């Protein structure tokens, strides 16, 4: 099982396929397995060298319980450490939700490391964490209920399998990772490389995504009708046609 080390923290990753390198970065609660389970890897691996990364606190990566370990520069450093470990000087980047936030972090803190950005369900603006009285992670069910309620998501919309996947986490690490996000919208005008953004029509993040794309010189936005925030990851059949078209345009440029 391959790992990269960033400031003493082990970051798990997997490599699939061949072609131009493409990082796949999941969202909160998920891990690299989701990219396989929902069909992304099979659709992409014939034309891209996929670098799938477990974010710190998730999957097989280390899971610090200290919130100071989860700043955006730390997450960006994890990605560049993986690329460096594979002697990859740059890669296209695809992140969803929390992973999309990391994509804006790449633009701000490591712009030389990416070729193009694909960002789903995320924007670069400030976000306040759950209130101080939020669950501390000792009760996963309470943490999940609090999180989905704040996000405006109906937990009943998840299948039993999806709920089990979400609950199979170190919730003390997840609690440490859910913190205030600073506003890094100032980076938007500097993102001149190709950028493709997408979000579900019923995603509460959509207004922020629509706003930020107006400030990006080379960005395209697609809104996917009817989909909530988690559905715009689970429904790869609705997402992949748009992303594959964008990736094809990069190869023809």
C-alpha positions in Angstrom: 0.0 0.0 0.0 1.8 3.2 -1.1 2.2 6.2 1.1 3.8 9.6 0.9 4.9 11.5 4.0 4.0 15.2 4.6 5.5 16.7 7.8 5.4 13.3 9.5 1.8 12.4 8.4 1.4 9.3 6.2 -0.9 9.9 3.2 -2.2 6.9 1.4 -2.7 6.9 -2.4 -3.3 4.6 -5.3 -2.3 4.7 -8.9 -4.4 3.5 -11.8 -4.2 3.7 -15.6 -2.0 5.5 -18.0 -1.9 8.9 -19.7 -1.9 12.5 -18.5 -1.8 12.5 -14.7 -5.1 13.3 -13.0 -5.5 13.6 -9.2 -8.9 12.4 -7.8 -9.6 13.9 -4.3 -12.7 12.9 -2.4 -15.0 14.8 0.0 -15.6 14.6 3.7 -16.6 11.1 5.0 -15.4 9.4 1.7 -12.2 7.8 0.6 -10.5 6.6 -2.6 -12.8 3.5 -2.7 -15.7 5.8 -3.7 -14.1 6.7 -7.0 -14.0 3.0 -7.8 -17.4 2.1 -6.5 -19.3 4.7 -8.4 -17.6 4.1 -11.8 -15.1 7.0 -12.1 -12.0 4.9 -12.2 -13.3 2.6 -14.9 -14.4 5.5 -17.0 -11.0 7.4 -16.7 -8.2 4.9 -16.4 -7.8 4.1 -20.1 -6.8 7.7 -20.9 -5.4 9.0 -17.7 -2.9 8.1 -15.0 -5.1 8.4 -12.0 -3.6 9.4 -8.6 -6.3 8.7 -6.0 -5.6 10.2 -2.6 -7.1 9.5 0.8 -7.2 12.9 2.6 -5.7 12.9 6.0 -8.3 11.8 8.5 -9.8 9.4 6.0 -9.4 6.0 4.6 -5.9 4.5 5.0 -4.2 7.9 5.6 -3.2 8.9 9.1 -5.9 10.4 11.2 -4.7 13.1 13.6 -7.1 14.2 16.3 -5.6 17.7 16.5 -7.5 20.4 14.5 -4.3 22.2 13.8 -3.3 19.3 11.5 -6.2 20.1 9.1 -5.4 23.5 7.6 -5.7 24.0 3.9 -1.9 24.3 3.4 -1.5 20.9 5.1 -4.0 19.3 2.7 -2.3 20.9 -0.3 1.0 19.7 1.0 -0.4 16.2 1.2 -1.3 16.3 -2.5 2.1 17.7 -3.6 3.9 15.1 -1.4 2.1 12.3 -3.3 3.0 13.8 -6.7 6.6 14.3 -5.6 6.8 10.7 -4.4 5.7 9.5 -7.8 8.1 12.0 -9.6 5.0 13.7 -11.2 5.9 17.4 -11.8 2.2 18.4 -12.3 -1.2 16.9 -12.7 -4.7 17.8 -13.6 -6.8 18.0 -10.4 -10.4 16.8 -9.8 -11.8 17.3 -6.4 -15.4 17.0 -5.1 -16.9 18.8 -2.1 -14.0 19.0 0.5 -11.8 17.8 -2.3 -12.9 20.8 -4.4 -12.0 23.1 -1.6 -8.5 21.5 -1.8 -8.5 22.4 -5.5 -8.9 26.1 -4.8 -6.1 25.6 -2.2 -3.9 24.2 -5.0 -4.5 27.4 -7.0 -3.6 29.5 -4.1 -0.7 27.6 -2.5 0.7 25.3 -5.3 -0.3 26.7 -8.7 2.7 25.2 -10.4 1.6 21.6 -9.5 -1.7 21.5 -11.5 -2.5 21.8 -15.2 -6.3 22.2 -15.1 -8.9 22.1 -12.3 -12.2 20.2 -12.1 -14.1 21.3 -9.0 -17.5 19.8 -7.9 -19.8 21.2 -5.3 -17.3 23.7 -3.8 -16.4 27.3 -3.7 -13.5 29.3 -2.1 -15.5 31.5 0.2 -15.5 31.5 4.0 -17.5 28.8 5.8 -18.1 28.7 9.6 -17.8 25.3 11.3 -20.6 23.8 13.3 -21.3 25.7 16.6 -19.1 25.1 19.6 -21.8 22.8 21.0 -21.5 20.5 18.0 -20.8 16.8 18.5 -17.2 16.1 19.2 -17.0 12.9 17.2 -17.5 10.5 20.2 -21.0 9.7 18.9 -20.8 9.1 15.1 -24.6 9.0 14.7 -25.1 12.4 16.4 -22.2 13.9 14.4 -23.7 12.7 11.2 -27.2 13.9 12.0 -25.8 17.3 13.0 -23.8 17.6 9.9 -26.5 16.6 7.4 -29.0 18.8 9.1 -26.7 21.9 8.8 -26.0 21.0 5.2 -29.7 20.8 4.4 -29.4 17.2 3.4 -32.1 14.6 4.2 -30.3 11.6 5.7 -33.1 9.3 4.5 -31.9 10.0 1.0 -28.8 7.9 1.5 -29.0 4.2 0.9 -28.2 1.8 3.7 -24.9 1.0 2.0 -24.0 4.7 1.7 -24.8 5.4 5.3 -22.6 2.5 6.4 -19.8 3.8 4.2 -20.1 7.3 5.8 -20.3 5.9 9.4 -17.1 3.8 8.8 -14.8 6.6 9.8 -12.7 7.8 12.7 -15.1 10.5 13.9 -12.7 12.1 16.3 -10.5 12.8 13.3 -13.5 14.1 11.3 -14.5 16.3 14.1 -11.0 17.8 14.2 -11.1 18.4 10.5 -14.4 20.2 10.4 -13.3 23.8 11.2 -13.7 27.3 9.9 -12.6 27.8 6.3 -11.0 31.1 5.5 -12.1 33.1 2.5 -9.6 32.6 -0.3 -11.8 34.1 -3.0 -8.9 36.5 -3.8 -7.3 33.7 -5.7 -10.0 33.5 -8.4 -8.8 36.1 -10.8 -5.4 34.4 -10.9 -6.8 31.1 -12.0 -6.1 31.4 -15.7 -5.6 27.7 -16.4 -8.6 25.8 -17.7 -11.2 25.2 -15.0 -14.4 23.2 -15.0 -16.9 23.6 -12.1 -20.1 21.7 -11.6 -22.8 21.3 -8.9 -26.2 19.8 -8.4 -29.2 22.0 -8.9 -30.3 21.2 -5.3 -26.9 21.7 -3.8 -26.8 24.5 -1.2 -23.3 25.4 -2.3 -24.6 26.3 -5.8 -25.0 30.1 -5.3 -21.3 30.3 -4.1 -20.2 28.2 -7.1 -22.1 30.5 -9.5 -20.6 33.6 -7.9 -17.0 32.4 -8.0 -17.1 31.3 -11.6 -17.9 34.8 -12.6 -14.5 35.9 -11.3 -12.5 33.2 -13.0 -11.0 34.1 -16.4 -11.1 30.5 -17.9 -13.9 28.7 -16.0 -17.0 26.8 -17.2 -19.9 25.9 -15.0 -22.4 23.1 -15.5 -25.5 22.8 -13.2 -26.8 19.2 -13.0 -30.6 19.3 -12.8 -32.3 17.8 -9.7 -29.2 16.5 -7.9 -28.3 17.3 -4.3 -24.8 17.7 -3.0 -24.1 14.0 -2.3 -26.0 12.9 -5.4 -23.6 14.9 -7.6 -20.9 12.5 -6.5 -22.9 9.2 -6.4 -24.5 9.9 -9.8 -21.4 9.5 -11.9 -23.5 8.7 -14.9 -24.8 12.3 -14.8 -21.4 13.8 -14.1 -18.9 11.9 -16.2 -20.2 13.0 -19.7 -19.5 16.6 -18.8 -16.1 16.0 -17.3 -15.0 13.6 -20.0 -15.8 16.3 -22.6 -13.7 18.8 -20.7 -10.8 16.4 -20.4 -11.0 15.7 -24.1 -10.8 19.4 -24.8 -7.5 19.6 -22.8 -6.0 16.9 -24.9 -6.9 18.7 -28.1 -5.6 22.1 -27.0 
